[in-house]
């Protein structure tokens, strides 16, 4: 039945989903030479872009109570009480206040592990574009100045963190986005830099 299928683990705990990363580079070619004062303006440009798309990694729903009565840090899984499916919602139904069907899960009874399967739901995915513009200015025969402007998460797309997956207060909600401390999944950041190449 559907409940027994929920118990099947994902092999080796590896996420199953789609991840695509594309990289594009455009550099000004010598045919845009220009003349006089125009030449320094049109030469030395480079555009770079990295686009990333990936599905969210899977996660398990856990119990908010110590139904097993043990003190070794083991956290039981939740009890699946839904009529069908695995508790996920369609993309049109997901909100920050309810990322999955919280009514499909409850705390298991005393001395019960909980029958919710391992890694049956997915966290939010990643959709991100990084973009940069470089301009190289000749200074000398063997030296040049490179001006760089870099835009991480160019369109400032919200990159939400994982939902609360423990039965209890805030269950199923997403309360944060990005991870500035690890420089991952951040809001838009702009970096300006210059370096001399010789």
C-alpha positions in Angstrom: 0.0 0.0 0.0 1.0 3.7 -0.1 2.2 3.7 3.5 4.6 0.8 2.9 6.0 2.5 -0.2 6.7 5.6 1.9 9.1 3.6 4.0 11.4 2.8 1.0 14.6 4.8 1.5 16.4 6.7 -1.3 19.5 4.6 -2.1 22.6 5.7 -0.2 20.8 8.8 0.9 21.7 10.6 -2.3 19.3 13.3 -3.6 17.4 12.4 -6.7 16.5 15.4 -8.9 17.6 17.8 -11.6 20.6 20.0 -11.5 21.8 22.2 -14.4 24.6 24.7 -14.5 25.5 26.7 -17.6 28.5 29.0 -18.1 28.8 31.7 -20.8 31.8 34.0 -21.6 31.9 36.8 -24.2 35.0 38.7 -24.9 35.4 41.6 -27.3 37.2 40.6 -30.5 39.8 42.6 -32.4 37.3 43.6 -35.1 36.0 46.3 -32.9 39.2 48.3 -33.1 37.9 51.8 -33.6 40.4 54.6 -33.8 41.7 57.5 -31.7 40.0 58.0 -28.4 37.3 55.5 -29.3 39.6 52.5 -29.2 40.2 52.4 -25.4 36.4 52.6 -24.9 35.4 49.6 -27.1 38.4 47.3 -26.5 39.0 45.0 -23.5 35.4 44.1 -22.5 34.4 40.7 -21.2 31.0 39.5 -20.1 30.5 36.3 -17.9 27.4 34.6 -16.7 26.7 31.4 -14.6 23.1 30.1 -14.4 22.2 27.5 -11.9 19.0 25.5 -11.6 18.5 22.6 -9.3 15.7 20.7 -7.5 15.6 20.7 -3.8 17.3 17.9 -1.9 15.1 15.5 0.0 14.4 15.6 3.7 12.6 13.5 6.3 9.7 14.6 8.6 10.6 13.9 12.2 8.6 13.6 15.4 8.4 16.5 17.9 8.2 14.1 20.9 10.5 11.4 22.3 8.0 8.6 21.6 10.7 6.0 22.1 11.7 7.2 25.5 15.4 7.0 24.9 18.1 9.6 25.7 20.7 8.8 23.0 19.7 11.5 20.6 17.6 9.2 18.3 14.8 11.2 16.8 11.8 9.1 15.6 10.1 9.9 12.3 6.7 11.4 12.2 3.5 9.3 11.8 2.0 9.5 8.3 -1.8 9.9 8.7 -2.6 11.2 5.2 -5.1 9.3 3.0 -2.7 9.1 0.1 0.5 10.5 -1.4 3.5 11.4 0.7 2.4 14.8 2.2 3.9 17.0 -0.6 2.0 19.8 -2.2 2.0 21.0 -5.8 4.1 24.0 -6.7 0.9 26.1 -6.8 -0.1 25.2 -3.3 3.3 25.7 -1.6 3.7 28.8 0.5 6.2 29.9 3.1 3.6 29.2 5.8 2.8 25.8 4.5 5.5 24.1 2.4 3.9 20.6 2.6 0.7 19.1 3.9 1.3 19.3 7.7 -2.1 17.7 8.3 -0.7 14.4 6.9 1.8 14.0 9.8 1.5 13.7 13.5 3.6 12.5 16.4 3.8 8.7 16.8 2.3 6.9 19.8 4.3 5.8 22.7 7.2 3.3 21.9 6.5 3.8 18.2 9.1 4.8 15.6 6.7 6.5 13.2 6.0 5.3 9.7 6.8 8.3 7.6 9.4 7.4 5.0 13.0 8.7 4.8 13.6 11.6 2.5 10.1 11.7 1.1 9.8 15.5 0.7 12.0 18.1 -1.0 13.3 21.5 0.2 13.1 24.5 -2.1 15.3 24.4 -5.2 17.9 26.8 -6.4 17.4 29.2 -9.4 20.3 31.7 -9.6 22.2 33.8 -12.1 25.6 35.3 -11.4 26.9 37.9 -13.8 30.1 39.9 -14.2 31.6 42.6 -16.5 35.4 43.0 -16.9 37.2 45.8 -18.6 40.9 45.6 -19.3 42.8 48.9 -19.8 46.3 48.8 -21.2 48.8 50.7 -19.0 52.1 49.7 -20.5 53.5 47.2 -23.0 53.6 44.5 -20.2 51.0 45.8 -17.7 47.2 46.4 -17.7 44.5 47.4 -15.3 41.5 45.1 -15.0 38.2 46.7 -13.7 35.7 44.1 -12.4 32.0 44.4 -11.5 30.4 41.1 -10.2 26.8 40.5 -9.4 25.9 37.4 -7.4 22.2 36.5 -7.6 21.8 39.1 -10.3 17.9 39.2 -10.2 17.8 38.9 -6.4 15.8 35.7 -6.6 14.7 34.5 -3.1 16.6 31.4 -2.2 14.7 30.0 0.7 16.1 27.7 3.4 14.6 24.4 4.5 11.2 24.2 6.1 10.7 23.3 9.7 10.3 19.5 9.4 9.6 18.7 13.1 6.0 18.2 14.2 5.2 21.1 16.6 5.2 24.9 16.6 6.1 26.3 13.2 5.8 22.9 11.5 6.0 23.1 7.7 6.9 26.8 7.6 10.0 28.5 6.1 11.3 31.4 8.1 14.6 32.4 6.5 16.4 32.7 3.2 20.0 32.6 2.2 23.1 31.8 4.3 25.3 34.9 4.5 27.7 33.2 6.9 28.7 30.6 4.3 28.2 32.9 1.3 25.7 30.4 -0.1 22.1 31.1 -1.4 22.6 34.8 -0.6 20.5 37.8 -1.7 22.0 39.9 -4.5 25.5 41.1 -3.8 27.6 43.5 -5.9 31.4 43.4 -5.8 33.6 46.0 -7.4 37.3 45.3 -7.8 40.4 46.4 -9.7 43.7 44.6 -10.2 46.9 45.2 -12.1 48.1 42.4 -14.4 51.8 42.3 -15.4 
